Amino acid sequence: MDRRHQQNVEEVLGSPTRAAQSLVAASWCRSGLKHGLNADDRKGPDIVSGSDLTLRRQRHELMLDVARPLLDQLFQTVAATGCAIMLSDNEGVILEARSGAGDRDMFDHVGLTPGGVWSENSEGTNGIGTCLVEGRAITIHRDEHFASRNIGISCMDAPVHDPTGRIVGALDISNCRADHTAAMASLVQKIVQDAARRIERGLFCRTFEGRRIIDANVPGDAAALIAVDSDDLIIGATRAARHRFSLTDDCMNGRRSAADVLGGSTGLSLRESERAVLRRALAQADGNATKAAKALGIGRATLYRRMEKAGISRG
């Protein structure tokens, strides 16, 4: 089996054009041609030092604080199937792991343990490392791994993004049992993606604690959340929200309002948005146009012109 796998890898590396045919072939080519790895290398797992692991955990303290209870819940869901749960940083180093007592030695033996290094340039094609490189949810099932020593593992992964939309880690569910089929991996993959989104949501809410957070999700969508200040100006957005509303880092500096961004997606026109702002200002000023204009930072004449344009009578 190992020799056949080695031959398959050599065939792909001998024809680099195969990289365009699949995600796995592209990753194999990166592993062998870019990183100079040997699929038949029998080296043991790479494990960072205890002090290095401690520093990495401190660096990602907020993510781990949010993720730990979710990892515990997730493990309870999949533990009976022999799966282990891992959360890595953005360099592929495992920060947290959950595994059953009967399977722990097996996972420790292959390096799926806290401190294990699973970057693509270290282990070749694998769930954690390739997920981080591709920036998307993936499954690397058994002989899709680059290294022959890893072809007994099935890995289901999803990236975890921080509140700025950048990848901060990878959530992994792995299984080393021979009866873990590709169909089972497909089911577990959906669980991984949902859990990763829950971690992202928790991380975003903790980062913008005390601020108003708008849930802009649609059914089946990722965690599209927007944080606004007291003036409803946008100060934060998840990766899903940034993608959905074409938001950049510049938009997070109070340069765009939530009404401006959400207006188009909810069917609220600019005219209706301005009408709502004017009516709110007038209501808060008990109908006093001078006070309302002052609150809006405009002159009373300008207020009247905008009221007329929005169809609001002076009465």
N, C-alpha and C positions, 0 to 999 in steps of 0.2 A: 504493500500500500504506500509506504513512504517513498519507495523508488519510483512508483508510478506518478506520485505527486511531484517529485523532483523533475521527472521528464516533462510533465505538463508545464511546470514553471519555466524550464529551459526552452521549451517550444515557444512560449509567449515572449520571453526575453530575446529570443532569436529573431522575432518579427515584431519590432516595436510598433508597427502600424496596428497591431492588435489592441493597443491601448485605447483606441477610439471606439472599440466594440463594446466595452462594458466597464463599469466602475471597478470591478475586481481586477481585470486585465490592466487597467491604467495604474492601479495601486501596486500590482506586481512589478510593473515596469519601473515605477518610482523606487520600489524597495530594492530591486536588483541593479538597475542601471544608474539611478541617482544616488542612492545611499550605499551601494556596493555590498548589499547583504547577500548571504548564501542561504538558500532555502534549506539546505541540509546541515546547517550549522547546529551542533548539539550543545551549545553553551547553555549555562543555567540562566535563570531569570535575573534581570537587573533590578536591584533593590536599592533605593536611596538610603542614606544614613538616617538614624533616628533624629539627629539635630536638623537635617535638611527637611525631613517630613514635618517636624514641629514648626519650622519657619513657614513652610507652605501652608500648613493649616492656619497659622496666624494670619497669613496674607489673605486667606479666603474665609476668615472667621464668620462673617455675616452669612455667606452662602451656606456654610456648614450648619450654622445655628438654625437657619430656615429649613435646611434639607434633612437633618437628622431624624426628626419625628416622621417625616414622609418616607424616609428610607426604612424605618422600622415598620410602618404600615405596609409598604410595598413588599418587604420581605415576608411578612405574614401571608400575603396573597400568593406568593410563588414558592414558598419554602418547601411545600410538599412535593414539588416537581424536581427538587434537587438543584434549583437555581440559586445563584449568589448575586448580591447587589453590590455594585461598585459606583463610586462617584470620584472622578478624577479632576485634576486641575486642567488648565488649558495647555499644559505641556505633556499631558498623558500620564502623570504620576497619580496613582490611586491615593486619595486622601481618606476615604471611609469605605468599609466593606462590611457586608452582612452575609453570613453563610451558616448552614446547618452544621451541627457538631459532627455528624456522620460524613459530611462532604468536605469539611474544612481542610483536612490534610491534602486532599486532591487539589484544591484551589491554591493552597499555599505552595504546593510543589511546582505549579506552573507559573507562579508569580502573581496570581490574581488575589492580592493581599495588600494591605496598607503599605505604601512605599514602593510598590511594584511600578516599573517604568514600562508603559505601553504606548509610547509615541511610535509613529510609523517608521521613523528613521532608526529606532532601536529594535523593534520586533517585526518590522515589515507589516504587511496587510493584517489588520486586526480590528476588532470592533471599536475600541476606544480611539486608537491612533488615526484610523481612516475616517472615522466620524469627525474628528477635529480638523483633518485636512479638507474633507469634502464640505464640512459645515452643514450637514444634513443628517437626518435619521437614516441609519443603515443596519443591515444584518449581514454579518460575516459568518456563514455556516460551515463549520468543519473544514473541508478541504479547500475552501475559498481563502483560508489563511495562507500567507506566504511561506512561513516557516513550517517545515514538516513536523516539528515538535509540538505545533499548536493545532494540528488538524483534528484533534479529538474534541475541540472546544467549539461551542456555538455561542456567538455573541450578538446581542441585540442592543443597539445604542441610539441615543438621541443627544444632540448638543444642548447645553444650558447657556442661555444668554443673560448677561448682566443688564441693569437698567439703562445702559447706553446702547444696547443692541449688539454688543460684542460677545463673542464666545468666551465663557469663563471656565467651562468644564464640559465633561461628558458623563451622562448617566448610562450605566451599563448593567444589563442582566446577562449573566453567562451561565452555561450549563455544560458539564463535562460528562454527562451520562450518555451511554450509547443509544438509549431509546428516545433521545430528544430529537424529534424529526423536524424537517423544514416547515411542515404545517404548524407545529407547535411554536416554532420560532416566529412565524408570521403573526400568530395571536399575541405572543409576548411583546412583539415590537410595538403594537398599538398601546399596550400598557406602559411601556417605556416612554413613548412620546407624550402620553397624557401626564405621567408623573413629572417629566421634565418641564412641561408647561406649568404645572402646579408649583414647582420650585421657582421658576421665573416669576410667576405671579407673586409668590410670597416675598421674594427678594425685592421686587419692585415696590410692593406695599410697605415693606420695612424701610426702604430707602427714603420714601416720600411720606413717612408717617406724619400725621398732622395736617397734610395737604389734602385737598379734594382730589379724588381719583375717579375718573370717568371710565366706565366699562363700555367700550365701543365694539364688543364682540358681536359676531353674527353666528348663527348656529353652525357648529362644525369648524369654526375658525379657531386660530390660536389665541393666546392671551393678548388681545389688543387693548392696552390700558394707556390712559393719558392722565398725567398729573398736572394740575393747574394751581396758580397762586390765587390770592384773594381777589385779584382783578380778572380772573378767568383767563389769564395768559399762560400758555403752555410752558412748563418747566421740565417736563420729562415725558417719555413715551417708550413703551416696550418695542422690541424689534418688530413684532407683528403690526403694531400701530404705525410705526415709522414706514413700514412697507406699504400698508394699506392706504395711508394718507400722504405718502411722499414727503415725509418729514426728515429733515437733516439735523445735524448738531446745531446749526445756526438757528433753527426754529425753537430750540430749547432755551433761548436767552430772553424769553418774554417778548418776542417779536411777532408772535401770532396768537390769536385768541382761539379758544375752543370753539366758539360760535363760527368763526371763519373756517376752521378745519372741518368741523362736523356738519356744517350747514348743507353742503352738497350731498353728503351721504345719507342724510335723514330727510331730504326733501325740503329743507328749510332754506328759502331764498335769502339773498343778502338784504333785500328790502324787508322781509319778515324779521330777520335777525336785528336790523337796526330799529324796527318798530318795537320789538321786545325790549331792547336796551332803553329806548326813550320812555316807554311806558313804565318800566321799572324805576327809572330815575325820577319821573314825575310822581309816582306813587310814594316813593321814599321821601319826596319833598312835599307831600300832602298837596300836590297840584300846584305848588308855587314854582312858576317858570324860572324865576331868577335863581332860586336855590338849586333847581334841577340843572340849569345851565352851568352853574358854578361847579356842581358835583361832576359834571361831564367834562369840565375844562374847556367849555366853549362859551361864546357870547349868547345873550338872550335872542338876538336877531337870528343868529345861526340856528339856535334851537327851534325857533318858530319855522324857519325854512325847512328844516329836516322833519318837523312834525307835519307840515303840510305835504311834503313829498311822501311821507309814510302813511298819510291818510288819517292823522290824529287831529281832532278838532281842538281848538284852544279851550273850549268849555270842558 
